[in-house]
Amino acid sequence: MSSKKISIGAKPTSNNTPGTADEWVKSRTVSGEVERMKRLTIDVPESLHRAIKAKCAMRGTKIADEVRELLLQKYGNL
């Protein structure tokens, strides 16, 4: 049996990637977005999460977008 040798290149590097997740969140931008975003974490029952996730999947939307819309409806653009 002959052994086939293959060489594997060096690990790719990127110098413009932020070092931590927090730095990435701070540095990301969305086109057209003027106001800085803040993270909000809430706990919901598993059954509610499952129902929200299923509805969003059927609509082709993201949970974050749906929750953002509900919060805007309740509190408006302050």
C-alpha positions in Angstrom: 0.0 0.0 0.0 1.4 3.4 -0.9 0.8 6.2 1.5 -0.3 9.5 0.0 1.0 12.6 1.6 -1.0 15.8 1.7 0.0 19.1 3.2 -2.3 21.2 5.3 -1.8 24.9 5.1 -1.4 27.2 8.0 -4.3 28.2 10.1 -6.1 31.2 8.7 -5.8 34.4 10.7 -7.7 37.6 10.7 -6.3 40.7 12.3 -9.5 42.7 12.1 -11.6 40.4 14.3 -12.4 41.7 17.8 -10.8 39.7 20.6 -13.9 39.1 22.7 -17.6 38.6 22.2 -18.3 41.9 24.0 -16.0 43.8 21.7 -17.8 42.2 18.7 -21.2 43.3 20.0 -20.0 46.8 20.5 -18.3 47.1 17.1 -21.1 45.6 14.9 -23.2 47.9 12.8 -26.4 47.3 10.9 -27.0 49.4 7.8 -29.3 52.3 8.4 -29.1 51.9 12.2 -28.3 55.2 14.0 -29.0 54.4 17.6 -26.7 52.0 19.5 -28.3 48.7 20.5 -28.3 47.3 24.1 -28.8 43.6 25.0 -31.8 42.6 27.0 -32.0 39.1 28.6 -35.3 37.7 29.9 -36.4 34.3 31.2 -39.6 32.8 29.8 -41.2 29.4 30.4 -40.0 26.7 28.1 -43.5 26.2 26.7 -43.8 29.9 25.8 -40.4 29.9 24.2 -41.3 26.8 22.1 -44.5 28.5 21.0 -42.8 31.8 20.0 -40.0 29.9 18.2 -42.5 27.9 16.2 -44.6 30.9 15.2 -41.5 32.8 14.2 -40.3 29.9 12.1 -43.6 29.7 10.3 -43.5 33.4 9.6 -39.8 33.4 8.7 -38.9 36.0 11.3 -36.5 36.2 14.1 -37.6 36.1 17.8 -35.6 39.2 18.5 -37.4 41.1 15.7 -40.8 40.0 17.0 -40.0 41.0 20.6 -38.5 44.3 19.5 -41.8 45.1 17.6 -43.9 44.2 20.6 -41.8 46.4 22.8 -42.1 49.3 20.3 -45.9 48.8 20.2 -46.1 48.9 24.0 -43.5 51.7 24.7 -43.2 53.5 21.4 -40.1 55.3 20.2 -39.2 57.1 23.3 
